């Protein structure tokens, strides 16, 4: 009896994991985290849904939104720093307050980069 071979696309093998895939989380980056695979770094933002589907009330479910894809870890961290800075829903009374707020975000980013020594 001839051996039958499977045709078409192979099924996902749950026995082997992709060794180049990982998720990077840090309390300084919250609500963002970085997902790394073989080719790039993906910045992902976690948030609570505020809109329901088809006019229904929102359930408050936690959702993840892709912010962008980056070729280096440094670029991904820079994007997170910018997102955290621009998501600040505040009003600044002077230019100095604005600059000090940006310095705080930038120093947090530099602390992360110095730990990794990139």
VMD Tcl script that draws the C-alpha trace (Angstrom):
set ca {
  {0.00 0.00 0.00}
  {1.48 3.36 -0.98}
  {2.23 5.92 1.76}
  {-0.10 8.92 1.70}
  {1.49 12.31 2.09}
  {-0.22 15.40 3.39}
  {-0.74 18.17 0.93}
  {-1.16 21.87 1.48}
  {-0.02 24.14 4.23}
  {1.51 22.41 7.27}
  {-0.30 22.72 10.58}
  {1.18 24.74 13.41}
  {3.45 22.56 15.48}
  {2.73 23.16 19.16}
  {5.62 20.94 20.24}
  {8.38 23.34 19.14}
  {8.55 26.97 20.15}
  {10.17 29.74 18.16}
  {13.35 30.30 20.16}
  {13.87 33.83 18.82}
  {10.49 35.08 20.11}
  {10.20 36.81 23.48}
  {8.21 39.51 25.28}
  {9.99 42.28 27.16}
  {8.10 43.96 30.02}
  {9.30 46.53 32.55}
  {7.37 48.68 35.07}
  {9.06 51.80 33.62}
  {7.52 51.05 30.22}
  {3.93 50.43 31.41}
  {1.37 50.35 29.68}
  {3.72 49.38 26.82}
  {5.76 46.25 26.22}
  {8.03 44.99 23.45}
  {7.60 41.76 21.54}
  {10.77 40.49 19.83}
  {10.89 37.97 17.03}
  {13.53 36.90 14.51}
  {13.25 40.03 12.36}
  {11.99 42.98 14.43}
  {10.82 44.53 17.68}
  {7.11 45.30 18.03}
  {5.88 47.95 20.48}
  {2.49 47.03 21.94}
  {0.24 49.17 24.13}
  {-2.23 47.67 26.60}
  {-5.44 49.56 27.26}
  {-9.00 49.05 28.45}
  {-11.65 49.12 25.73}
  {-13.96 52.12 25.94}
  {-16.18 51.29 22.97}
  {-18.62 48.49 22.62}
  {-19.33 46.51 19.49}
  {-22.36 47.41 17.35}
  {-23.58 50.12 19.71}
  {-23.42 48.00 22.83}
  {-21.95 49.11 26.10}
  {-18.19 48.68 26.59}
  {-17.19 45.64 28.60}
  {-13.93 47.08 29.90}
  {-11.93 44.28 28.32}
  {-8.15 44.67 28.15}
  {-6.96 45.05 24.54}
  {-3.54 45.27 22.94}
  {-2.77 47.75 20.16}
  {0.33 47.56 17.99}
  {2.11 50.92 18.00}
  {4.82 50.04 15.48}
  {7.51 47.70 14.20}
  {11.20 48.59 14.71}
  {14.45 47.10 13.51}
  {16.41 47.82 16.72}
  {15.76 47.71 20.44}
  {16.92 51.33 20.83}
  {14.35 52.57 18.30}
  {11.58 50.65 20.06}
  {12.54 52.20 23.42}
  {12.67 55.68 21.86}
  {9.14 55.20 20.56}
  {7.92 54.15 23.99}
  {9.53 57.24 25.54}
  {7.80 59.50 23.01}
  {4.45 57.78 23.51}
  {4.70 58.11 27.30}
  {5.62 61.78 26.98}
  {2.90 62.70 24.49}
  {0.19 60.74 26.32}
  {0.58 63.17 29.21}
  {-2.81 64.84 29.49}
  {-1.62 67.87 31.37}
  {-1.17 71.55 30.92}
  {2.19 73.20 31.43}
  {2.44 76.58 33.07}
  {5.89 77.29 31.63}
  {8.39 76.05 29.12}
  {10.59 74.89 31.99}
  {7.81 72.56 33.24}
  {7.49 71.11 29.74}
  {11.24 70.57 29.43}
  {11.53 69.02 32.89}
  {8.70 66.61 32.03}
  {10.53 65.54 28.86}
  {13.80 65.20 30.81}
  {12.08 62.84 33.26}
  {10.90 60.57 30.45}
  {14.27 60.72 28.69}
  {16.17 59.90 31.89}
  {13.97 56.84 32.39}
  {14.79 55.73 28.85}
  {18.52 56.32 29.35}
  {18.40 54.31 32.57}
  {16.95 51.37 30.65}
  {19.52 51.73 27.85}
  {22.42 51.94 30.32}
  {21.28 48.73 31.99}
  {21.35 46.98 28.64}
  {24.48 48.85 27.44}
  {23.37 49.37 23.85}
}
mol new
graphics top color blue
foreach p $ca { graphics top sphere $p radius 0.5 }
foreach p [lrange $ca 0 end-1] q [lrange $ca 1 end] { graphics top cylinder $p $q radius 0.2 }
display resetview
